[in-house]
């Protein structure tokens, strides 16, 4: 029986380009590897960690990993990757900030926010938000807002802080660094798309 070429749609996110012309099993393996790799990538950047004396929330590289992984993977794989990151970390894998594991108490809201932020980035990327800087910047800002919404709320409830103390401990010290991370992600992803040959931006038919 001859195989039938099934036309696939254009890749929505960068992760779709990997094994795009292979069969279903190859793409399933690709997705698993991307999810595990993205979780590990966020965990690796979490080891870039600076603890401040006045807040339980450290400065880390996690946010950059969340923005990049979420946008490159698409929302389903991004959600799976950040869920894996949170669950494995709570279960004892030491890849939270500074090589820690377990429930992160006051700062755990940021980890919860990572899940929703990465999912949002992936959703927006699937609609072209990663193809140009003008579209990518609002997507990254939206993701940062989501992270802070969860992180600040959790921090305030856990430590019984007022609004001013919550902002001074959970927002103000991190704004400059997170703006830089968002700018890096917003510039890097469109650059990767721009560097790709045109033929790679359109998924070829596959043999299934």
ABEGO torsion letter per residue (X at the ends): XBBBBBBBBBBABAAAABGAABBAAAAAAAAAAAAAAAAAAAAAAAABBBBBAABABBBBAAAAAAAAAAAAAEAAAAAAAAAAAAAAAAAGBBABBGGBBEBAEAAAAAAAAAAAAAAAAAAAAAAGAAABAAAAAAAAAAAAAAAAAAAAAAAAAAAGBBAAAAAAAAAAAAAAAAAAAAAAAAAAAAAAAAABBAAAABBBBBBX
